[in-house]
Amino acid sequence: MAGNSGQPGVTVASRVLALLGAFDGEHRGMTLTELARRAGLPLATAFRLAGELAEWGALERRASGEYVVGRRLWDLGLLAPVQSGLRQVASPFLHDLYAATLATVHLAVRDGTSVLYLDRLSGHVSVPVVSDVGTRLPMHATGVGKVLLAHAPDDVRGWVFTNLTRITPYTITQPGRLRAELRRVLRDGFAQTSEEMSLGACSVGVPIRLGDGAVVAALGIVVPSLGRDRSRLVAALKVAARGIGRSLPLSESG
């Protein structure tokens, strides 16, 4: 009986991972009852494990009684190659881009069928931005997501095409229309959105390529509207993306 569990084959490690995996972008803080329910664990087990994780620093229990992800997990996450390598190399380029545009700037990679945001610099103009560092968002509704989707494997695109959820009235949910847009992304070298993820927010995104042409990430800007500024923003993004790509080792694609 693994891990002294009442269920054969269920280890302590799997229960801990279930507890940590209960957190996501829409569940950043949870009561013990909510945490146990989302993790599929008995309340007593969740209480014991959450207490141990909080003592270690993986979770934090707030005065309200809610549990949130602890600082120690964040510190560990920063050691991941996708964080410590790409994020560190891209940082000065993101700051240059921000200084040139004063807009919200994003650095993102594909994580399975979602977009994972590695870094963000907030712009001067108030724009409803739902992404934050560590956030995962749908690929079909974001500028950086469309870039990464256009260069994703066929099985990833196939999954996304059959799971096109509507987030705003302007979100593209027709597979044929999205396919046409992705073809334009490949042709023009950039993607754009218009209030598809958040009302009042538009975005453009470009790929970050290694020296061998492999797309490893995407760089994006979020603004209230594009209009005549689109060409200027795309040009600035492409310059920064080329700089990041030239600074990355080829092994980053692995």
C-alpha positions in Angstrom: 0.0 0.0 0.0 2.0 3.0 -1.3 2.7 6.0 0.9 0.6 4.6 3.8 -2.5 5.5 1.8 -5.9 3.9 2.0 -6.0 3.6 -1.8 -3.6 1.0 -3.3 -1.1 2.6 -5.7 -1.6 6.2 -4.5 1.7 7.6 -3.2 2.3 10.5 -1.0 4.1 12.2 -3.8 1.1 11.9 -6.1 -1.1 13.4 -3.4 1.3 16.3 -2.9 1.4 16.9 -6.7 -2.4 16.8 -6.8 -2.6 19.4 -4.0 -0.1 21.7 -5.8 -1.8 21.1 -9.2 -5.1 22.3 -7.8 -3.8 25.9 -8.2 -4.2 27.6 -11.5 -4.8 31.1 -12.9 -8.4 31.1 -11.7 -7.7 29.4 -8.4 -4.8 31.4 -6.8 -6.2 31.3 -3.3 -8.3 28.5 -1.8 -9.7 27.4 1.5 -8.7 24.0 2.7 -12.1 22.6 1.7 -11.8 24.0 -1.8 -8.2 22.7 -2.1 -9.1 19.2 -1.0 -12.1 19.1 -3.4 -10.0 20.2 -6.4 -7.2 17.9 -5.5 -9.6 15.0 -5.0 -8.2 14.3 -1.5 -9.9 13.6 1.9 -10.1 16.8 4.0 -7.9 15.3 6.7 -5.2 14.3 4.2 -5.3 17.8 2.6 -5.0 19.4 6.0 -1.9 17.4 6.9 -0.1 17.8 3.6 -1.0 21.5 3.2 0.4 22.0 6.7 3.7 20.3 5.8 3.9 22.2 2.5 3.3 25.5 4.3 6.0 24.7 6.8 8.5 24.1 4.0 7.4 27.2 2.1 5.7 25.7 -0.9 2.3 27.0 0.3 1.4 30.0 2.4 -1.7 30.2 4.7 -3.1 33.7 4.8 -5.0 35.3 7.7 -8.2 34.7 5.8 -7.5 31.0 6.0 -6.9 30.7 2.3 -3.9 28.8 1.0 -1.7 30.4 -1.8 1.4 29.2 -3.6 4.5 30.0 -1.5 7.6 31.9 -2.3 9.8 28.8 -2.2 8.0 27.3 -5.2 8.6 30.5 -7.1 12.3 30.4 -6.2 12.5 26.8 -7.6 10.6 27.8 -10.7 13.2 30.5 -11.5 15.8 27.7 -11.7 14.0 26.1 -14.7 16.0 26.5 -17.9 13.1 28.2 -19.7 13.1 30.8 -16.9 16.8 31.3 -16.1 18.0 31.1 -19.7 15.4 32.7 -22.0 14.1 35.2 -19.4 17.5 36.4 -18.5 18.6 36.9 -22.1 15.4 38.6 -23.1 15.2 41.0 -20.1 17.3 43.9 -21.6 15.4 43.7 -24.9 12.1 43.8 -23.1 13.2 46.9 -21.2 14.4 48.5 -24.5 11.1 47.7 -26.1 9.1 49.1 -23.2 11.2 52.3 -23.3 10.5 52.7 -27.0 6.7 52.0 -26.8 5.6 52.6 -23.2 3.3 49.7 -23.8 2.7 46.5 -21.9 5.3 44.0 -23.1 5.1 40.2 -22.9 7.5 37.3 -23.2 5.8 33.9 -23.6 6.4 30.3 -24.6 4.1 27.4 -25.5 3.4 25.0 -22.6 1.4 22.1 -24.1 -1.7 23.7 -25.6 -1.5 26.9 -23.6 0.6 30.1 -23.6 2.9 30.4 -20.5 3.9 34.0 -19.7 7.5 34.2 -18.6 7.8 38.0 -18.2 5.7 41.2 -18.4 6.4 44.9 -18.2 3.3 47.0 -17.6 2.7 49.9 -19.9 1.9 53.5 -18.9 -1.6 53.4 -20.5 -4.2 51.6 -18.6 -5.2 48.5 -20.5 -7.2 45.5 -19.2 -4.5 42.8 -19.2 -5.3 39.4 -17.7 -1.8 37.9 -18.1 0.8 37.9 -15.4 4.1 36.1 -15.0 3.3 32.4 -14.6 -0.2 32.8 -16.2 -1.4 30.3 -18.8 -3.9 31.6 -21.4 -5.6 30.1 -24.5 -3.4 30.2 -27.6 -6.2 31.2 -30.0 -7.1 34.4 -28.2 -3.7 36.1 -27.6 -1.2 37.7 -30.0 1.8 35.7 -28.6 -0.5 32.6 -28.5 -1.3 32.8 -32.2 2.3 33.2 -33.1 3.2 30.0 -31.1 0.2 28.2 -32.5 1.2 29.0 -36.0 4.5 27.2 -35.4 3.2 24.4 -33.2 3.0 20.7 -34.1 0.0 19.5 -36.0 -1.4 17.6 -32.9 -1.3 20.8 -30.9 -3.1 22.8 -33.5 -5.6 20.0 -33.9 -6.4 20.1 -30.2 -6.8 23.8 -30.2 -9.1 23.8 -33.2 -11.5 21.5 -31.4 -11.4 23.5 -28.2 -12.0 27.1 -29.4 -13.7 28.6 -26.3 -15.3 32.1 -26.6 -13.8 34.5 -24.1 -15.2 37.8 -25.5 -17.7 38.5 -28.3 -14.6 39.0 -30.6 -12.8 35.7 -29.8 -12.3 33.6 -33.0 -14.1 30.3 -32.5 -14.4 29.2 -36.2 -11.6 26.7 -37.1 -11.5 27.8 -40.7 -11.2 31.5 -39.8 -8.4 30.7 -37.3 -6.5 28.6 -39.9 -6.6 31.4 -42.3 -5.3 33.8 -39.7 -2.4 31.4 -38.8 -1.5 31.3 -42.5 -1.2 35.1 -42.4 0.9 34.8 -39.3 3.4 32.6 -41.2 3.3 34.8 -44.2 3.6 38.2 -42.5 5.7 37.2 -39.5 3.4 38.6 -36.8 0.0 38.0 -35.2 -2.6 40.4 -33.9 -5.7 40.4 -31.7 -8.5 42.8 -31.3 -10.3 42.5 -28.0 -10.3 38.7 -28.3 -8.9 38.1 -24.8 -10.0 41.2 -23.0 -12.4 44.0 -24.0 -10.4 47.2 -24.6 -7.1 45.4 -25.3 -5.4 44.7 -28.6 -2.1 43.0 -29.2 0.6 42.1 -31.7 3.1 39.3 -31.3 6.1 38.1 -33.2 8.2 34.9 -33.0 11.6 34.6 -31.3 13.8 32.3 -33.5 17.1 30.6 -32.9 19.9 30.8 -35.4 18.6 27.6 -37.0 15.1 29.1 -37.5 13.4 27.2 -34.7 10.7 29.2 -32.9 11.2 29.0 -29.2 9.1 31.9 -27.8 7.0 34.9 -28.7 7.3 38.6 -27.9 4.2 40.7 -27.7 2.8 44.2 -27.0 -0.7 45.0 -25.6 -2.3 48.4 -26.3 -5.8 49.9 -26.2 -5.9 50.0 -30.0 -3.6 49.3 -33.0 -4.7 51.6 -35.8 -1.8 53.3 -37.5 0.6 52.3 -34.8 0.6 48.6 -35.8 3.4 48.9 -38.3 5.6 50.8 -35.8 4.9 48.3 -33.0 5.5 45.2 -35.2 8.8 46.7 -36.4 10.0 47.4 -32.9 8.9 43.8 -31.8 10.8 42.2 -34.7 14.0 44.1 -33.9 13.8 43.0 -30.2 13.0 39.4 -31.2 15.9 39.2 -33.5 18.2 40.5 -30.8 16.9 37.9 -28.3 17.2 35.1 -30.9 20.8 36.0 -31.7 21.7 35.9 -28.0 20.2 32.5 -27.3 22.3 29.3 -27.7 21.0 26.8 -30.2 20.5 24.3 -27.3 17.6 26.5 -26.1 15.3 24.6 -28.5 15.9 21.4 -26.7 
